[in-house]
Amino acid sequence: MKLLAFRLGQDDPKMCTSVRLARRGHLRLISSSRFIPRKAIVLNPEASETLSASDAELAERYGLVVIDASWKTGRDVFSRMRRGLQRKLPTYIAANPTNYGKPYELSSAEAIAAALAIFGRFEESVSVLSEFKWGLEFLKLNPGLYPDRLREDRLS
């Protein structure tokens, strides 16, 4: 599956989860919305439709895009995004150090990992989370997203 991050550069690149994932080969960074394929699934917290397993086929064919914007200043960008098929994630709890324990305010890595898990791509999801010290904490905070056997294997 083609994974993309529409990076707006609103945060410190040293702390940016999408930059780290791009360096490690998990996704590709894009700097303009015109590079988002028209039928790609775009993870947008302001979308009206919720992401589901039925979106997996489109994501497989056209790609999955996360909008990498600051939670403080990104709301305007989220509401203006029109490219691709907009989907919001169900309620998940953040494990990243900046927003730990807050619902909805996921890092780009957590959003990508959650979407992959919804699509049944659990190993890929865990691979993304494993790039961060706090990543596997996301498994603990959101137990319904992952099969029990997978959580037990990773957390023991």
C-alpha positions in Angstrom: 0.0 0.0 0.0 1.3 3.4 -0.9 1.6 5.5 2.2 2.0 9.3 1.9 2.3 12.2 4.3 1.2 15.7 3.2 3.7 17.5 5.3 3.0 21.2 6.1 6.2 21.8 8.1 4.4 23.3 11.1 6.4 21.4 13.6 10.0 20.6 14.5 11.4 18.0 12.0 13.4 16.3 14.7 10.1 15.5 16.5 8.0 14.9 13.4 6.8 11.3 13.2 6.1 11.4 9.4 9.7 12.6 8.8 11.1 9.6 10.8 8.8 7.2 9.0 9.9 8.6 5.6 13.6 8.2 6.6 12.9 4.6 7.5 11.1 3.9 4.3 7.6 3.5 5.6 6.0 6.4 3.7 6.8 9.2 1.2 6.5 12.9 2.1 4.7 15.2 -0.2 4.6 19.0 0.0 1.6 19.9 -2.0 -2.0 18.6 -2.0 -1.8 18.3 -5.8 0.4 15.2 -5.3 -2.5 13.4 -3.5 -4.2 10.9 -5.8 -7.8 11.8 -6.5 -9.2 8.6 -5.1 -6.7 8.1 -2.2 -8.0 7.8 1.3 -7.0 11.0 3.2 -7.0 10.8 7.0 -8.6 14.0 8.1 -10.0 14.6 11.6 -12.5 17.1 10.2 -14.0 14.6 7.7 -17.7 13.7 7.9 -17.2 10.0 7.1 -15.4 7.5 9.4 -12.7 5.2 8.1 -13.7 1.5 7.8 -12.4 -1.8 6.5 -14.5 -1.2 3.3 -12.0 1.7 2.5 -9.1 -0.8 2.3 -9.5 -1.5 -1.4 -9.4 2.1 -2.4 -6.4 2.7 -0.1 -4.6 -0.3 -1.6 -5.2 0.9 -5.1 -4.7 4.7 -4.8 -2.9 5.2 -1.5 -3.4 6.2 2.1 -2.5 9.8 3.0 -2.0 11.4 6.4 -2.1 15.2 6.8 0.9 16.2 8.9 0.0 19.5 10.5 0.2 20.9 14.0 -2.9 20.3 16.1 -2.7 24.0 17.2 -2.6 25.5 13.8 -3.8 22.7 11.5 -7.5 22.9 12.0 -7.8 25.4 9.2 -5.9 23.1 6.8 -8.1 20.1 7.8 -11.3 21.9 7.1 -10.1 23.2 3.7 -8.7 19.9 2.4 -10.7 18.7 -0.6 -8.3 16.4 -2.5 -8.8 12.6 -2.1 -11.6 10.8 -0.2 -11.7 12.3 3.3 -12.1 10.0 6.3 -11.8 10.5 10.0 -10.6 7.8 12.4 -12.8 6.4 15.1 -11.9 7.6 18.6 -8.5 6.4 19.7 -6.2 7.5 22.5 -2.9 9.1 21.8 0.3 7.5 23.2 2.8 10.1 21.8 4.5 12.2 24.5 2.9 15.5 23.3 -0.8 14.4 23.5 -0.5 11.3 25.7 -4.0 10.1 26.9 -5.9 12.6 24.7 -8.6 11.2 22.4 -8.4 12.1 18.7 -5.0 14.0 18.9 -2.9 11.3 17.3 0.5 11.8 15.7 0.9 11.0 12.0 2.4 7.7 12.9 -0.4 6.7 15.2 -3.0 7.7 12.6 -1.3 5.6 9.9 -0.9 2.7 12.3 -4.6 2.9 13.3 -5.7 3.0 9.6 -3.5 0.0 8.8 -5.0 -1.9 11.8 -8.5 -1.1 10.6 -7.6 -2.5 7.2 -6.4 -5.7 8.9 -2.7 -5.0 8.3 -1.7 -5.6 11.9 2.0 -6.4 11.3 2.5 -3.3 9.2 0.8 -1.2 11.8 3.0 -2.6 14.6 6.1 -2.0 12.3 5.2 1.7 12.1 4.6 2.0 15.8 7.9 0.1 16.6 9.9 3.1 15.2 9.1 5.0 18.4 9.9 4.4 22.0 6.3 5.1 22.9 4.8 3.4 19.9 3.8 0.1 21.4 2.0 2.0 24.2 -0.6 2.8 21.5 -1.4 -1.0 21.6 -2.1 -0.8 25.3 -4.2 2.4 25.2 -6.3 1.1 22.2 -6.8 -2.6 22.9 -9.9 -3.1 20.7 -7.9 -2.1 17.6 -5.5 -5.1 17.7 -6.1 -8.9 18.1 -5.3 -10.1 21.6 -2.6 -12.5 20.4 -0.7 -9.7 18.7 -0.8 -7.4 21.7 0.4 -10.1 24.0 3.2 -11.1 21.7 4.5 -7.5 21.4 4.0 -6.4 25.0 5.5 -9.4 26.8 
